[in-house]
């Protein structure tokens, strides 16, 4: 169930000429037939287009709709549903979809893996169509050139699998959840456990294919460097439909090391977290240690709650080297060789996705996902939290009981890339990024309001410790609490836009105003145009 009111969103106020055929489409009583007829005139494909177009009357409409909804909040019967869903199999069908959507006055929502935390890739309060990229999943890995051509409907797991088919010394810096869609992941930057060594996913794009508002199929050369800059972390769905990327892969050692170490408050967790803040910004770039802070049952007193810090590591090297490094830099954690597991990079992907060591790599090809009701928020930290602040944080976590925090370290390569080289600005000067999380199993507005309220309370508590003016946020941890664009205006877009993109927001607006002046590609947190 949605927790926000966006009923007046855009109001079709600034694109009346574009949407004038809409009343005709509705009065005909057959949006599906009109759209199918339009598709047939716009493409010469041999595909039976009826097999990739679904209306509410189509037998498997619901199964296609629900297949990639990863947040159960948006499966409620009252959640607005698309008039149509289309699952194109080639770029020309994507082009035809855009042309026909404009002609018939349907807004387009573009969905790859469906992990948009606020459902903006598959929910709208205006008549809309879901452009589902699930069939655009071709991946070609060239181990000689060390590149990969990847269509936007592919998942990260599928990409990792195909890389491992060809090489055990090549990898790719992206997220740790295998079912995340490549298109959406790249849209906001792409963050993973290779960030300190190799930066973000967007730092490794060498080419892309985009369908623009006119239906043109563009590559890097034909789209120009401004649009190519914008789609690398600026929210690709604001500018067009990104169909594919060409990535430069990275070298990884034949042996990497992982560990997962838990420390309770009674085991000096506060001191360890405090030290971690100072350590990660300057330590060896080959080391990444993520922190998970959460309230748990006290193992020494089952009737009470306590705090626990989990240290999750990826090291690009062997365990002996890792232990030696940490004994010098972080002896307080007490890491021993028996705590560590050596494996190749491909196996580490499974480890970080919470699969055991006996799991076949084939699991990366699975798109099955156990969805929850959930809410996420984000922050950036530029100054270390004091021990007193951390102790208050533990108390707050135990008080709220249901919420958790993930601290993702920066430093390394992220300190070497300028904030304007891509739209993603949160690079130098940040110690770590925070993801706030809460999940629940029971449907209903009462349960939803309670859980989201808890997360908002934790977010409010953290205000003194995080970035300011503006308080930054990570675009891929979508959060409508920080601002929503009801009317498509620059003023409303600026509220969330500067939190996601800081000083890069105005350049994104200028690119948007040139490539999509009518603001056809839009959602509640899209980049607005200057005219709007």
C-alpha positions in Angstrom: 0.0 0.0 0.0 1.4 3.4 -0.9 2.3 5.8 1.9 2.3 9.0 -0.2 -0.1 11.0 -2.2 0.9 11.7 -5.7 -2.5 11.9 -7.3 -1.8 15.3 -8.8 1.5 14.2 -10.3 2.3 16.3 -13.4 -1.5 16.8 -14.0 -0.6 16.5 -17.7 -0.3 20.3 -17.5 2.8 20.9 -19.6 2.4 18.2 -22.3 -1.2 18.7 -23.4 -0.4 18.5 -27.2 1.4 15.2 -26.6 -1.4 13.7 -24.6 -4.4 14.9 -26.6 -5.1 11.5 -28.2 -5.6 9.9 -24.8 -9.3 10.5 -24.4 -9.8 8.9 -27.8 -7.8 5.9 -26.8 -9.9 5.5 -23.6 -13.2 6.0 -25.4 -12.4 3.3 -27.9 -12.6 0.8 -25.2 -9.5 -1.0 -26.5 -6.2 0.5 -25.4 -4.7 -2.9 -26.1 -5.9 -3.1 -29.7 -4.9 0.5 -30.4 -1.5 -0.1 -29.0 -1.0 -3.4 -30.9 -2.1 -1.8 -34.1 0.4 1.0 -33.6 3.2 -1.4 -32.8 2.6 -3.3 -36.0 2.9 -0.1 -38.0 6.1 1.0 -36.2 8.2 -2.2 -36.5 9.0 -4.8 -39.2 9.8 -7.4 -36.6 8.8 -11.0 -37.4 7.7 -11.4 -33.8 4.0 -11.9 -33.1 3.7 -8.7 -31.1 0.7 -10.0 -29.3 3.0 -12.5 -27.5 4.9 -9.6 -25.8 2.0 -7.3 -25.0 -0.3 -7.8 -22.0 -3.5 -6.1 -20.9 -5.5 -6.6 -17.7 -7.7 -9.0 -19.7 -4.7 -11.1 -20.7 -4.5 -14.5 -18.9 -1.0 -14.1 -17.5 -1.1 -10.3 -17.0 -0.9 -10.7 -13.2 2.0 -13.2 -13.2 4.0 -10.9 -15.5 3.3 -7.9 -13.3 4.1 -9.6 -10.0 7.2 -11.4 -11.3 9.5 -8.4 -10.7 7.8 -6.6 -7.8 10.5 -7.0 -5.1 8.7 -4.9 -2.5 5.4 -6.4 -1.3 4.1 -3.0 -0.3 3.2 -2.5 -4.0 1.2 -5.8 -4.4 -1.8 -4.4 -2.6 -5.0 -4.5 -4.6 -5.3 -0.7 -4.3 -1.9 -0.1 -5.9 -2.4 1.4 -9.3 -1.8 -1.1 -12.1 -0.5 -0.5 -15.6 -2.9 -0.4 -18.6 -0.4 -2.5 -20.5 2.8 -4.4 -20.0 5.2 -4.9 -22.9 8.3 -7.2 -22.8 10.3 -6.3 -26.0 13.0 -8.6 -27.3 15.0 -6.1 -29.3 15.7 -2.4 -29.5 13.4 -1.8 -32.4 10.5 -2.9 -30.3 11.6 -0.6 -27.5 11.6 2.2 -30.1 8.1 1.3 -31.3 6.9 1.2 -27.7 8.1 4.8 -27.0 6.5 6.1 -30.2 3.2 4.4 -29.6 3.1 5.3 -25.9 3.5 9.0 -26.9 0.8 8.7 -29.6 -1.7 7.1 -27.2 -0.9 9.2 -24.2 0.5 6.5 -21.9 3.2 7.2 -19.4 6.1 4.7 -19.5 7.7 3.1 -16.5 10.8 1.2 -17.2 11.5 -1.9 -15.2 14.6 -4.1 -15.2 15.1 -6.2 -12.0 12.3 -4.6 -10.0 14.4 -3.7 -7.0 13.3 0.0 -7.0 12.6 0.4 -3.2 9.7 2.8 -3.9 8.2 0.9 -6.8 8.7 3.9 -9.2 9.7 1.5 -12.0 6.3 -0.2 -12.0 3.7 2.1 -10.2 2.1 5.4 -11.3 -1.0 7.3 -10.5 -1.5 8.4 -14.2 -2.5 5.9 -17.0 0.8 4.1 -17.7 2.5 1.2 -19.3 5.3 -0.9 -17.9 8.2 -1.4 -20.3 9.6 -4.6 -18.8 13.2 -5.3 -20.0 13.3 -8.9 -18.8 13.7 -10.3 -22.3 16.6 -8.0 -23.1 19.2 -10.1 -21.3 21.9 -10.9 -23.8 25.5 -10.9 -22.4 28.6 -11.2 -24.5 31.9 -11.4 -22.6 35.2 -10.9 -24.5 38.0 -12.2 -22.3 40.7 -10.9 -24.7 39.4 -7.4 -24.9 38.3 -7.7 -21.2 34.9 -6.2 -22.0 31.3 -7.3 -21.7 28.2 -6.3 -23.7 25.3 -6.4 -21.4 21.6 -5.7 -22.1 19.7 -3.8 -19.4 17.3 -6.6 -18.5 20.1 -8.8 -17.4 20.7 -9.4 -13.7 24.0 -8.9 -11.9 24.1 -12.7 -11.2 23.8 -13.5 -14.9 26.7 -11.1 -15.6 28.9 -12.6 -12.9 28.1 -16.1 -14.2 29.0 -15.2 -17.8 32.3 -13.6 -16.7 33.2 -16.8 -14.8 32.4 -18.9 -17.9 35.2 -17.1 -19.7 37.8 -16.2 -17.1 38.9 -16.7 -13.5 41.0 -13.5 -13.5 38.3 -11.1 -14.6 35.6 -9.6 -12.4 33.3 -6.6 -12.3 32.6 -4.0 -9.7 28.8 -4.0 -9.0 26.3 -5.0 -6.3 26.2 -8.1 -4.1 22.5 -9.0 -4.8 22.4 -11.3 -7.8 18.8 -10.6 -8.8 19.3 -6.8 -9.2 18.7 -5.7 -12.8 21.7 -4.2 -14.6 19.7 -1.3 -16.0 18.5 0.0 -12.6 21.7 -0.7 -10.9 23.8 1.4 -13.3 21.1 4.1 -13.3 22.2 5.3 -9.8 25.9 4.6 -9.9 26.3 0.9 -8.9 27.9 0.2 -5.6 29.6 -3.1 -4.5 32.5 -4.6 -2.5 35.1 -3.7 -5.2 34.4 0.0 -4.7 37.6 0.8 -2.8 39.7 -0.9 -5.5 37.8 -0.1 -8.7 35.2 2.5 -7.9 31.6 2.3 -9.1 29.9 0.4 -11.9 29.5 3.6 -13.9 33.2 4.2 -13.9 33.6 1.2 -16.2 31.1 2.0 -19.0 32.7 2.5 -22.4 29.5 2.5 -24.6 25.8 2.3 -24.3 22.6 2.0 -26.4 19.7 4.4 -25.6 16.3 4.8 -27.2 15.3 8.5 -26.9 11.9 10.2 -26.8 11.8 10.2 -30.6 12.4 6.5 -30.8 15.9 6.9 -32.1 18.4 4.1 -31.2 21.6 5.9 -30.2 25.1 4.7 -29.2 27.7 6.8 -27.5 28.8 8.5 -30.6 25.3 9.4 -31.9 23.9 10.4 -28.4 26.9 12.7 -27.6 29.0 13.0 -24.5 26.4 15.0 -22.5 23.8 12.3 -22.6 26.4 9.6 -22.2 27.6 11.4 -19.0 24.0 11.7 -17.7 23.0 8.1 -18.0 26.0 7.0 -16.0 24.5 7.5 -12.6 22.0 10.3 -13.2 18.9 8.2 -13.4 18.7 6.7 -16.9 14.9 6.6 -16.9 14.8 10.4 -16.9 16.4 10.6 -20.4 15.3 7.5 -22.3 15.4 3.8 -22.3 18.9 2.4 -21.8 18.9 -0.9 -23.8 22.5 -2.0 -23.3 25.9 -1.2 -21.8 29.4 -2.1 -22.8 31.6 -2.5 -19.7 35.3 -2.7 -19.2 36.0 -5.6 -16.9 38.6 -5.5 -14.2 41.4 -7.9 -13.2 41.0 -9.9 -10.0 43.5 -12.2 -8.3 43.0 -16.0 -8.6 42.6 -16.1 -4.8 40.5 -13.7 -2.7 39.7 -14.0 1.0 36.4 -13.4 2.9 35.2 -13.5 6.4 32.1 -12.7 8.5 32.9 -11.9 12.1 30.3 -10.9 14.7 31.0 -8.9 17.9 28.5 -8.0 20.6 28.5 -4.9 22.8 30.0 -7.0 25.5 32.9 -7.8 23.1 33.8 -4.1 22.6 31.7 -3.6 19.5 31.6 0.1 20.2 35.3 0.4 20.2 35.6 -1.7 17.0 33.1 0.4 15.1 34.8 3.6 16.2 38.2 2.3 15.0 36.7 1.0 11.8 35.7 4.6 10.8 39.3 5.9 10.9 40.8 2.7 9.4 38.9 2.2 6.2 39.6 5.5 4.5 43.3 5.0 4.2 43.9 1.2 4.4 44.9 -1.0 1.5 42.5 -0.5 -1.5 42.3 -4.3 -1.8 40.4 -4.5 1.5 36.7 -3.9 1.9 34.9 -4.4 5.2 31.2 -3.7 5.4 29.6 -3.2 8.8 26.1 -4.4 9.8 24.7 -2.9 13.1 21.6 -4.4 14.5 19.7 -5.2 17.7 19.7 -8.9 18.6 19.0 -11.1 21.5 21.8 -11.1 24.1 23.5 -14.5 24.0 24.4 -14.1 27.7 20.9 -13.0 28.7 18.1 -14.4 26.5 15.6 -12.0 28.1 17.3 -8.9 26.9 18.2 -7.2 23.6 21.7 -6.0 22.8 23.7 -4.6 19.9 25.8 -6.5 17.5 28.3 -5.4 14.8 29.0 -7.8 11.9 32.2 -7.3 10.0 31.9 -8.7 6.4 35.1 -8.7 4.4 36.4 -9.1 0.9 40.1 -9.0 0.4 41.7 -9.2 -3.0 44.5 -11.5 -1.9 45.3 -14.5 0.3 44.4 -15.0 3.9 47.9 -14.9 5.2 48.4 -11.4 3.7 45.0 -10.3 5.0 45.7 -11.5 8.6 49.1 -9.8 8.6 47.5 -6.5 7.4 44.8 -6.6 10.1 47.2 -7.6 12.9 49.1 -4.3 12.1 46.1 -2.1 11.4 43.2 -3.5 13.3 44.5 -6.0 15.9 41.4 -5.2 18.1 39.2 -7.2 15.8 41.3 -10.3 16.5 41.1 -11.9 13.0 42.8 -15.2 12.7 43.5 -17.4 9.6 40.8 -19.8 10.7 38.3 -17.0 10.5 39.1 -16.6 6.8 38.0 -18.5 3.7 40.0 -18.4 0.5 38.3 -18.8 -2.9 38.2 -17.4 -6.3 36.3 -14.2 -7.0 33.3 -16.0 -8.5 32.8 -18.0 -5.3 33.1 -14.8 -3.3 30.1 -13.5 -5.2 28.1 -16.5 -3.8 29.5 -15.9 -0.3 28.4 -12.3 -0.3 25.0 -13.3 -1.5 24.6 -15.5 1.6 25.0 -18.9 -0.2 27.1 -21.6 1.4 30.4 -22.8 -0.1 28.7 -25.9 -1.6 26.3 -23.9 -3.7 26.7 -24.3 -7.5 27.5 -21.1 -9.4 24.4 -21.9 -11.5 22.3 -20.3 -8.7 23.4 -16.9 -10.2 21.2 -17.6 -13.2 18.1 -17.8 -11.0 15.7 -14.9 -10.8 13.7 -16.2 -7.9 13.5 -13.8 -5.0 11.8 -13.9 -1.6 10.2 -10.5 -1.4 9.3 -8.7 1.9 7.4 -5.5 2.8 10.3 -3.1 3.2 11.6 0.5 3.4 15.1 1.8 2.9 16.8 5.2 3.5 20.4 6.4 3.1 23.0 8.9 4.4 26.6 9.9 4.0 29.1 10.4 6.8 32.0 12.8 6.5 33.2 13.0 10.1 33.6 10.0 12.4 30.9 9.4 15.0 32.2 9.7 18.6 32.1 6.8 21.0 29.4 8.6 22.9 27.4 9.0 19.7 27.8 5.3 18.9 26.7 4.3 22.4 23.5 6.4 21.9 23.0 4.8 18.5 23.1 1.3 20.1 20.5 2.4 22.6 18.3 3.7 19.9 18.6 0.5 17.9 17.7 -1.6 20.9 14.8 0.7 21.7 13.4 0.5 18.1 14.2 -3.2 17.9 13.3 -3.7 14.3 15.7 -1.5 12.4 19.3 -2.1 11.1 22.1 -0.1 9.6 24.7 -1.0 7.0 27.9 1.0 6.9 29.7 0.9 3.5 33.3 2.2 3.6 34.8 4.6 1.1 38.4 5.6 0.5 40.7 4.1 -2.1 39.6 4.6 -5.6 36.6 6.7 -4.6 39.0 9.4 -3.3 40.7 9.6 -6.7 37.7 10.3 -8.9 36.2 13.8 -9.1 32.6 14.5 -8.0 31.6 15.8 -11.5 33.2 13.1 -13.6 29.9 11.3 -13.5 26.5 12.5 -12.2 27.2 10.5 -9.0 28.8 13.1 -6.7 29.3 11.4 -3.4 33.0 10.5 -3.7 35.9 12.4 -2.0 35.4 13.5 1.6 33.0 10.7 2.6 34.0 8.1 5.2 31.1 5.8 4.5 27.6 5.5 3.3 24.7 4.3 5.4 21.8 2.2 4.4 18.9 2.1 6.8 16.6 -0.9 6.5 13.5 -2.5 7.9 11.4 -5.3 6.7 8.2 -7.0 7.8 5.9 -9.9 6.8 2.4 -8.8 7.6 0.3 -6.8 5.1 -1.8 -3.8 6.0 -1.6 0.0 6.6 -1.2 -0.3 10.4 1.8 -2.6 10.1 3.3 -0.5 7.3 2.9 2.8 9.1 4.4 1.3 12.3 7.5 0.0 10.6 8.2 2.9 8.3 7.7 5.2 11.4 10.4 3.2 13.2 12.9 3.7 10.3 12.1 7.4 10.1 12.7 7.8 13.8 16.2 6.2 13.4 16.9 8.4 10.4 15.9 11.5 12.4 18.2 10.4 15.3 21.2 10.3 12.9 20.8 13.9 11.8 23.7 15.3 13.8 26.1 12.7 12.5 25.6 12.8 8.8 26.2 15.1 5.8 24.4 18.5 5.8 23.4 21.3 3.4 22.1 19.2 1.7 21.8 16.0 3.6 23.0 13.6 0.8 21.2 10.4 -0.3 22.0 7.5 -2.7 19.8 7.4 -5.7 19.7 3.6 -5.8 18.3 3.5 -2.3 15.2 5.3 -3.5 13.4 7.2 -0.8 10.4 9.4 -1.5 10.6 10.9 2.0 13.3 13.3 0.8 11.1 14.8 -1.9 8.5 14.1 -4.6 7.7 15.9 -7.8 4.0 16.3 -8.0 3.8 18.8 -10.9 7.0 18.1 -12.9 8.6 21.5 -11.9 12.2 22.4 -11.5 11.5 23.7 -8.0 10.1 20.4 -6.8 12.7 18.4 -8.6 15.5 20.4 -7.0 14.4 19.3 -3.5 15.4 15.6 -4.0 17.7 16.3 -6.9 20.3 18.1 -4.9 20.3 15.4 -2.3 21.0 12.7 -4.8 23.2 14.6 -7.2 24.5 17.7 -5.3 26.2 20.1 -7.7 25.6 17.9 -10.7 21.8 18.4 -10.6 21.8 21.5 -12.8 23.8 19.8 -15.5 21.4 16.9 -15.5 18.5 19.3 -15.9 20.2 20.9 -18.9 20.8 17.6 -20.5 17.2 16.6 -19.8 15.9 19.8 -21.3 17.7 19.1 -24.6 17.1 15.4 -24.9 13.5 15.3 -23.6 12.1 18.8 -23.6 8.4 17.6 -23.2 9.4 15.7 -20.0 7.9 12.5 -21.4 10.3 10.3 -19.4 9.3 11.1 -15.8 8.4 9.7 -12.5 8.0 11.1 -8.9 11.8 11.5 -8.6 12.9 12.1 -12.2 15.1 14.9 -13.5 12.8 17.9 -14.5 13.3 20.2 -17.4 14.2 23.9 -17.3 10.9 24.8 -18.9 8.9 22.9 -16.3 
